[in-house]
Structure formats: C-alpha cells, structure tokens
C-alpha cells in the first residue's frame, strides 16, 4: 500500500499497487509546504507511517501529546477551548525517509510531530488550514488507520 498526499489539490489517495482504493479530501498547512522545524508547514517527500496511535478509541476522541484525554469532541468542548488545535480519533505519525530533506536535523518530520489525524466536523477540508499536519474527517482517518500498517509509504507533494 502507498498513500499519496497532493498538497495543491488537498487530496489523499490510498493505492494498492496501481489500484486506487480510497480518496479523501484533506487539509494541509495554512503556511504551505516546507520542511523546517517551527515553520508550521507540511513537509514534502517520501515518508513512512512510523506509529499508529488511537486503535479502539471512540470517534472524536481527543488526543494531546499522543494520549487520549478521556474527552470526546463536541461543539461545547470546542467552545470551552477556543483556538485549540484538535487532534481527534486516530494518529498516523510520519517519519521522513530523505536525509537532509525530511529526515534528521532541523527538517525531521518525526521530530516535528507531523501526523495524519482526525479533525472536528466543523472544520473545513479542501483548503490549507492546519499547523503542518494532514487533517482528515474522523470517519476517514479511522478507515485509513484500519487499512494501513506501520511502514506504509507516504508521499507528500505539491
């Protein structure tokens, strides 16, 4: 399996060999594409899924520092925490494969905590609004999480 994220089109596609299995609308970084630590950009290039976090959690489970807070997202919870960057349901944590581009030093995707993760249903997709991660609808990230394994290749391009 292979995941391809088209940053310009705001689309994620999952392939098995050359066959398209799934396609999802996503939201990448509001700051555009880029690899530098602290840039708030979505990294480009070849990556793998290094870790899968959240198996078995309820849809909308709130994750902070890769741990479930025991909260499930609701509009009321969001109103109590304005401006919070919601990471919901599941995390597919990415690790770069290209030394000097997205691996090691100040461009290390894994150390930047770049994920594929769920987002509130109230957040628009199809436009770049994230802080660097790739946001998906909760039901989509749960489906994707169940389809892929650790080590799945992920390519992000413009």
N, C-alpha and C positions, 0 to 999 in steps of 0.2 A: 504494500500500500504506500501511497505517497499523497501528501497534502500540498497543494499549491495555493498560495495566497497572492492574489492580484491586488496590489495596493491601489493602483489607479482606478480599477473597476469596483473596488470594495467587495470582492467576491472570494470565497474559499471553495476550492474544489477538491474532492477526495477521489483518487483514482486507484484502481486495482489493475496493474499493468497499464494498458492504454484505455481501459474502460472507465468512463465517468460513473461513479457510484452515487455521489451526493454533491450538491452545490448549495452554498449558504451565502446570504448577504451578511457582511461583517462591518465593523467599524475599526479602522486603524487609527494611528496617531494624528491628532489635530496639528501637531508640529511637522507632519510629513514623514518621509523616510530618512533614516540616518542611524548610525551605529554608536555614537559617542555617549558614554556614561553621563547621565544627567540631562541629556538633550530632550527627553520626552518624545523621541522619535521611534518609529517602528523600524527594527533592523531588517536589512536585506540579506539575501544569500541563502546558502544551504544550512539547514539546521536538522536536529532530530528532536523527537519528544523524549526528554530526559527523565521526566517524572509525571505520574498521573496521580492527582490528588482529588479526593472527594467521592470515591466509589461508595454507593449506597446512601449518600446524603439526600434529603428531600430536595425537590426542585425549588430553587430560590434560596437555598442555604447560603448564609453569609460567611465568607471566608476572609480572615485577616491574618497576615503573616503565615499563610498556608494552613491555617487551622480553622475549624468550624467554631464560630462564636456561640453556637446554640440558638442563633436568631435565624428566622426565615424572612426574607424581604417582603415588605408590604409598603404601600404608599405612605402609611402612617409612620413606619420606621424611617423611611426616607425623609419625611418632613421633620423628624426629630434630629436628623443628621445631615443637614444641607451641605452640599459640597463634597460629601464622602465619595471616594472612587470605589464603586460597588464591584466586588468580585464575587460572583454567585455560582452556585451549583457544582461546578467542576473546574479544575485547572489542568491544562496540559502545559507543562513547564518546558520551555525550549532551551536548547543548548546549541551554540554555533559550531560549525564544522570547519570554518575557514579562518585559519590563524592570521591575525592581523586585520581581518575584516569584521568578523563577528565572534571571534574566539580569542581569549586572553587579553590582558592589558585593559585599556580604557574602552574597548569595544566588545567586551564579553557579554553576550546575550544572556547567558545563565546568571551571571552575577548582577545583571540589570533587572532580574526578575521579570522577564518577558514571558507572558503566558497567552494561550488561547483560553478564554474564560467566558462565563455567562455574565449577562448584564440585565438590569431591570427592563421589563417590557415597556416601560415608559420612555426609555432611551431610544433615540432614532438610530437605525442602522443604515448602511449605504452611503454614509458620509464620514469623513475622518474626524473623530471627536475624542478618541482615547488619549491616555497618557503614555502610550507606547505599545501597549498590548493589543491583541486582536480580540475584539468583543463579539460575541455571538448571542443569539436568543438562547434562553435557558434550555428549552427542549432540543435545540440544535446542538449545543455543546454536550449535552447528556448523550445524545445519539452518537455524535462523533467520538466521544470518550469511550463508549462501548464498542465502537468499530475498530479503533486503532490500538496499537500496543506501544510499549516503551521501545524506542529505537526507530519508530516510524519516521521517515524522512519528511521534512517540511521545508519547502522553498518559498521564500517571500521575495516578490519582485514588483517593480513599478510598471 
